[in-house]
């Protein structure tokens, strides 16, 4: 019986130590208003104004040379265009040059978004006050809506660099502090009305009145730089992420001109049970809120951590930064990677995915997380008709997108301990009682008796002497 008891306790200890967690689906559905609408990043395929390109084309001026370099590092045709150039490419690019050319060539928010934008059937008159400029390596200059204010995402030093780099593109005005986070959600607002005005925004349903509708436009003045990749001029790349992440390249959708696209969003939500929070990081294999500090970001997510790791690896291997990181990591001693360094930077980014480097980066997921899956359907939308009724400008093309949650409820997945502390104690007690006829109270009684025996022995020994 003693042998069986110790073998059973050994199995129980093995489960407690080596197989500590389990993922299960909650048996109740939660209202969609408990999670935020996704952060939406929109990148136009056109990154250079045609008028600027044609004005300086073949002028043998330094500005023309710089303009070609800018096209190499910012345009979505980067991968194919590099190979068509000669090998005497610049290794490094000056920060001031990129900033100047982005000011001259990059389109503004007001040129990209039509004023007739609706959120939950309310027209947003000053739509660009809700967008923050970002840079994605795939497409270049982009704009993001419903991301938490970057003043609360970046650490102060990097936020000031961001403001300085995008000084001519920033139209965002919301400085209100957000109290939403991945772990606690909107708990601070639960006693307030359902649709309290907070950042990031949320919605309570899936109907026509709970949508976000954006009208995207591209001018004939834009330089259509993505033809090399078979992407139609005037197209748009859209990516989705949770509002605590700076940017994401997946999931994504391409929107072509003269279409009306409905995008339905399905959230994937994971939570952590309170019984698992006190277990060690090695057992949880995920970070709690504020458990891991980053140097660039205040908000830890796996994606933000990977982004920072890629930046550091590119610096160490290539001695420079990719363009998407230039604004928040630039110093006087650091350069931006030019076309000649493109392959090196790609190798550096890919190397962070190797097992040995993943251990160095240590970018574990957050214990609570939200991801979004999207499905889209499109149909032809006559943009010429909208021109004829003066709804849009005569020289523009564009597309309309409607974004809405697919279902009004979601089912969360929860990580929990297979054995919490109460279960562990009750199982140990049960095994002792089953095989030895003992219970935990008997153990304390035995300990008490042993202590009394030792105490009596010491007293007797003392009196004898």
C-alpha positions in Angstrom: 0.0 0.0 0.0 2.9 2.4 0.8 4.5 1.6 -2.5 1.3 2.2 -4.5 0.8 5.4 -2.6 4.2 6.8 -3.5 3.8 5.8 -7.1 0.5 7.6 -7.3 2.0 10.6 -5.6 4.8 10.5 -8.1 2.4 10.6 -11.0 0.5 13.5 -9.4 3.8 15.4 -9.0 4.7 14.8 -12.6 1.4 16.2 -13.8 1.8 19.2 -11.5 5.4 19.9 -12.7 5.6 18.8 -16.4 2.1 19.1 -17.7 0.8 22.1 -15.7 -1.6 23.8 -18.1 -4.6 23.0 -20.2 -6.6 25.1 -22.7 -10.4 24.9 -22.6 -13.3 26.6 -24.3 -15.5 28.7 -22.0 -19.1 27.2 -21.9 -20.7 30.7 -22.1 -20.5 33.3 -24.9 -19.4 36.9 -24.2 -20.8 40.0 -25.8 -18.7 41.5 -28.5 -18.6 44.8 -26.6 -16.1 43.3 -24.2 -13.3 43.5 -26.7 -12.2 46.4 -28.9 -12.7 46.8 -32.6 -9.4 45.9 -34.3 -6.7 48.4 -35.2 -6.8 48.9 -38.9 -3.8 49.9 -41.0 -4.3 51.1 -44.6 -1.5 51.5 -47.0 -1.9 52.9 -50.5 0.1 51.2 -53.3 1.0 54.6 -54.6 3.9 56.0 -52.5 5.3 58.7 -54.9 3.5 61.6 -56.5 3.6 61.4 -60.3 4.1 65.2 -60.5 7.3 65.0 -58.4 8.6 62.0 -60.2 8.1 63.5 -63.7 9.4 66.9 -62.7 12.8 65.6 -61.8 13.0 62.6 -64.1 16.3 62.2 -65.9 17.4 65.7 -64.9 20.9 64.4 -63.7 20.3 66.2 -60.4 21.1 65.0 -56.9 17.4 65.2 -56.1 16.6 62.8 -59.0 19.2 60.4 -57.7 17.7 60.7 -54.2 14.2 60.2 -55.6 15.2 56.9 -57.1 16.7 55.8 -53.8 13.5 56.7 -52.0 11.5 54.7 -54.5 13.8 51.7 -53.8 13.2 51.7 -50.1 9.6 52.9 -49.9 7.7 51.6 -52.9 6.0 48.2 -52.7 8.0 47.1 -55.8 11.2 47.0 -53.7 11.9 43.3 -54.1 11.8 43.3 -57.9 13.2 46.8 -58.5 16.4 46.2 -56.6 17.6 43.5 -59.0 17.1 45.8 -62.1 19.6 48.4 -60.7 23.3 48.3 -61.1 25.5 47.1 -58.2 26.8 50.5 -57.3 23.9 51.1 -54.9 24.2 53.1 -51.7 24.7 51.1 -48.5 23.3 53.7 -46.2 20.8 56.5 -46.5 20.7 59.8 -44.6 17.8 60.2 -42.1 17.2 63.8 -43.2 16.9 62.7 -46.9 14.2 60.1 -46.1 12.3 62.6 -44.0 12.5 65.3 -46.7 11.4 63.0 -49.5 8.5 61.6 -47.4 7.3 65.2 -46.9 7.5 65.9 -50.7 6.3 62.5 -52.1 4.1 60.8 -49.4 0.4 61.4 -49.7 -1.4 62.9 -46.8 -4.3 61.4 -44.8 -6.8 63.9 -46.3 -5.8 62.7 -49.8 -6.3 59.1 -48.9 -9.6 59.1 -47.0 -12.8 60.7 -48.2 -14.6 62.8 -45.7 -17.7 60.6 -45.9 -16.6 58.1 -43.2 -19.1 56.5 -40.9 -18.6 54.8 -37.6 -21.8 53.2 -36.1 -23.8 55.2 -38.6 -22.3 58.5 -37.4 -20.4 60.6 -39.9 -16.9 61.4 -38.8 -16.3 64.9 -40.1 -12.7 65.1 -39.3 -11.6 61.6 -40.1 -7.9 62.3 -40.1 -8.0 63.3 -36.4 -8.5 59.5 -35.8 -5.6 58.3 -37.9 -1.9 57.9 -36.9 0.8 57.6 -39.6 3.0 54.5 -39.6 5.5 52.9 -41.9 5.3 49.2 -43.1 8.2 47.6 -44.9 5.8 46.1 -47.4 4.1 49.2 -48.6 5.8 52.3 -47.1 3.7 55.1 -45.6 0.5 53.9 -44.0 -2.2 55.3 -41.7 -3.8 53.4 -38.7 -7.1 53.9 -37.0 -8.2 52.6 -33.6 -4.7 52.0 -32.3 -4.0 53.2 -28.8 -2.3 56.6 -28.9 1.4 56.2 -29.7 2.2 58.5 -26.8 1.1 55.5 -24.6 2.6 52.8 -26.8 6.1 54.2 -27.2 8.4 55.1 -24.4 8.9 58.8 -24.2 12.3 59.0 -26.0 11.0 57.1 -29.0 7.7 58.9 -29.1 9.5 62.2 -29.5 11.5 60.7 -32.4 8.3 59.5 -34.0 6.8 63.0 -33.7 9.8 64.6 -35.2 10.0 62.2 -38.1 6.3 62.4 -39.0 5.9 66.1 -38.2 4.3 67.0 -41.5 2.0 63.9 -41.6 0.5 63.9 -38.1 -3.2 64.9 -37.8 -4.1 62.8 -34.8 -5.5 64.9 -32.0 -6.7 62.4 -29.3 -4.5 62.6 -26.3 -7.0 61.0 -23.8 -5.5 58.2 -21.8 -6.7 54.7 -22.6 -7.5 52.4 -19.7 -8.1 49.3 -21.8 -5.5 46.5 -21.7 -5.3 42.9 -22.9 -5.5 41.4 -19.4 -8.3 43.5 -17.8 -10.1 44.6 -21.0 -12.7 47.4 -20.4 -13.1 46.6 -16.7 -12.7 50.3 -15.8 -15.8 51.1 -17.8 -18.2 48.3 -16.9 -20.4 50.5 -14.8 -20.7 53.1 -17.5 -23.0 53.0 -20.6 -22.3 50.3 -23.2 -20.7 52.5 -25.8 -18.7 54.9 -23.6 -16.4 57.0 -25.7 -13.0 55.3 -25.0 -9.9 54.4 -27.0 -9.8 51.9 -28.5 -13.3 52.0 -29.8 -15.8 49.0 -29.4 -19.2 48.2 -30.7 -22.2 46.3 -29.4 -23.5 44.6 -32.5 -23.1 43.4 -36.0 -25.8 45.2 -37.9 -25.5 48.0 -40.5 -25.5 50.5 -37.7 -22.5 48.9 -36.1 -20.1 49.2 -39.0 -17.1 51.2 -39.9 -17.3 52.5 -43.5 -14.2 54.0 -45.1 -14.0 55.5 -48.6 -10.4 55.3 -49.9 -9.2 57.4 -52.8 -6.1 57.7 -55.0 -5.4 60.6 -57.2 -4.1 60.5 -60.7 -1.1 62.4 -59.4 0.0 59.3 -57.4 2.9 57.4 -58.9 1.7 53.9 -59.5 4.7 52.0 -58.3 3.3 48.5 -57.8 2.7 47.4 -61.4 5.9 45.3 -61.2 4.2 43.0 -58.7 1.0 42.7 -60.7 -0.9 44.9 -58.2 -3.3 47.3 -59.9 -2.5 51.0 -59.5 -4.6 52.6 -56.8 -4.9 49.5 -54.7 -4.8 49.4 -51.0 -3.3 47.0 -48.5 -5.3 46.6 -45.2 -4.0 44.8 -42.1 -5.6 44.1 -38.8 -4.2 43.7 -35.3 -5.2 44.3 -31.7 -4.9 48.0 -30.7 -1.9 47.4 -28.4 0.3 46.3 -31.4 2.2 48.8 -33.5 1.7 47.1 -36.8 0.9 43.7 -38.3 1.3 42.2 -41.8 -1.2 39.4 -41.1 -4.1 39.0 -41.5 -4.4 41.3 -44.5 -6.5 42.1 -47.5 -5.9 43.8 -50.9 -8.6 46.2 -52.0 -8.7 47.1 -55.7 -10.2 50.3 -57.1 -13.9 50.6 -58.1 -15.1 48.0 -55.6 -17.3 47.9 -52.5 -15.8 45.4 -50.1 -17.5 44.1 -47.0 -15.0 42.7 -44.4 -16.4 40.5 -41.6 -14.2 40.2 -38.5 -14.0 37.1 -36.3 -12.0 37.6 -33.0 -9.9 34.9 -31.4 -9.7 35.6 -27.6 -7.5 33.8 -25.1 -7.6 34.5 -21.4 -5.7 33.1 -18.4 -7.3 31.7 -15.3 -6.3 33.3 -12.0 -5.1 29.9 -10.7 -2.3 30.0 -13.3 -1.1 33.5 -12.8 1.0 32.7 -9.7 2.8 29.8 -11.4 6.3 30.5 -12.7 7.0 31.9 -16.2 8.5 28.6 -17.3 5.3 26.8 -16.5 2.9 29.5 -17.9 5.0 30.1 -21.1 3.4 33.5 -21.4 3.9 37.0 -20.0 1.5 38.7 -17.7 0.8 42.4 -18.1 3.9 44.5 -17.2 6.0 41.4 -16.6 8.3 42.0 -19.5 9.7 45.5 -20.3 10.7 46.6 -23.8 13.0 49.4 -24.6 10.9 51.0 -27.4 7.4 50.0 -26.4 5.4 50.6 -23.2 2.9 47.9 -24.3 4.3 44.4 -24.4 2.9 42.1 -27.0 4.6 39.3 -28.9 4.5 41.2 -32.1 6.0 44.4 -30.5 8.7 42.3 -29.0 9.5 40.6 -32.3 9.6 44.0 -34.0 12.1 45.2 -31.5 14.2 42.1 -31.8 14.3 42.4 -35.6 15.5 46.0 -35.2 18.3 45.0 -32.8 19.4 42.1 -35.0 19.5 44.3 -38.1 21.7 46.8 -36.3 24.1 44.1 -35.1 24.4 42.3 -38.5 24.2 45.2 -40.9 25.0 48.4 -38.9 21.8 50.1 -40.1 18.0 50.1 -39.8 15.3 49.2 -42.2 13.1 52.2 -43.2 10.1 51.1 -41.0 12.2 51.4 -37.9 14.1 54.6 -38.8 11.8 57.0 -37.1 11.8 55.5 -33.6 15.4 54.2 -33.3 17.5 56.8 -35.3 20.6 58.3 -33.7 23.4 60.4 -35.1 25.6 57.3 -35.2 23.1 55.1 -36.9 22.1 55.0 -40.6 19.2 53.8 -42.6 19.8 50.7 -44.7 20.1 51.5 -48.4 19.4 49.3 -51.4 22.8 47.6 -51.1 22.0 46.5 -47.6 18.6 45.2 -48.4 19.6 41.5 -48.6 21.6 41.8 -45.3 18.6 43.3 -43.5 16.3 40.5 -44.8 18.8 37.9 -43.6 18.9 39.6 -40.2 15.1 39.6 -39.9 14.8 36.0 -41.0 17.5 34.9 -38.6 15.4 36.1 -35.6 13.0 33.2 -36.5 15.7 30.6 -35.9 15.4 28.6 -32.7 18.6 29.8 -31.2 17.7 33.4 -31.8 14.2 33.0 -30.6 15.6 32.0 -27.2 17.7 35.2 -27.2 14.7 37.4 -28.1 12.5 35.5 -25.7 9.3 36.9 -27.2 6.7 34.7 -25.5 3.0 35.5 -26.2 1.0 37.5 -23.7 -1.2 35.3 -21.4 -4.2 37.3 -22.6 -4.5 38.0 -26.3 -6.8 39.0 -29.1 -6.3 38.1 -32.7 -8.6 38.8 -35.6 -9.5 36.7 -38.6 -11.2 38.4 -41.6 -13.2 37.3 -44.6 -14.2 39.7 -47.4 -16.6 39.9 -50.3 -16.4 42.5 -53.0 -18.5 43.7 -55.9 -18.1 46.4 -58.6 -18.8 49.9 -57.5 -19.0 52.6 -60.2 -16.7 55.3 -59.0 -17.6 57.3 -62.2 -21.1 57.6 -60.9 -19.9 59.1 -57.7 -17.9 61.6 -59.7 -20.9 62.6 -61.8 -22.9 63.5 -58.6 -19.8 65.3 -57.2 -19.4 62.9 -54.3 -15.7 62.5 -55.1 -13.2 64.5 -57.1 -13.1 64.1 -60.8 -9.4 63.0 -61.0 -9.6 60.3 -58.3 -10.2 56.6 -58.2 -11.0 54.6 -55.1 -12.9 52.0 -53.2 -15.3 51.7 -50.3 -14.9 49.2 -47.5 -17.3 48.3 -44.8 -16.0 46.6 -41.6 -18.1 44.8 -39.1 -17.9 41.9 -36.6 -19.3 38.6 -38.0 -21.2 37.6 -34.8 -22.5 39.6 -31.8 -20.8 37.2 -29.4 -17.5 35.4 -29.1 -16.3 32.3 -27.2 -13.0 32.8 -25.4 -10.3 30.1 -24.8 -8.9 30.0 -21.3 -5.5 28.7 -20.1 -5.7 27.1 -16.7 -3.8 24.7 -14.4 -4.7 21.1 -14.7 -4.3 20.9 -11.0 -4.7 24.1 -9.0 -3.5 24.3 -5.4 -6.8 23.2 -3.9 -7.0 20.2 -6.3 -3.4 19.2 -5.5 -4.1 19.2 -1.7 -7.4 17.3 -2.1 -5.8 14.7 -4.4 -2.9 14.1 -2.0 -5.3 13.7 0.8 -7.5 11.4 -1.2 -4.6 9.1 -2.1 -3.4 8.9 1.5 -6.9 8.1 2.7 -7.5 5.5 -0.1 -4.4 3.5 0.3 -3.1 4.1 3.8 -6.4 5.0 5.6 -4.8 8.4 6.5 -5.9 11.9 6.0 -4.0 15.2 6.2 -5.3 15.8 9.7 -3.5 12.5 10.8 -0.2 13.9 9.4 -0.5 17.0 11.5 -1.4 14.9 14.5 1.7 12.7 13.9 3.9 15.8 13.6 2.4 17.1 16.8 3.1 13.9 18.7 6.7 13.7 17.4 7.3 17.3 18.5 5.8 16.5 22.0 8.0 13.4 22.2 11.1 15.4 21.4 10.2 18.1 23.8 9.6 15.5 26.6 12.9 13.8 25.9 14.8 17.1 26.0 13.1 18.1 29.3 13.9 14.6 30.8 17.5 14.8 29.7 17.8 18.3 31.2 16.3 17.2 34.6 18.6 14.2 34.7 21.7 16.3 34.4 
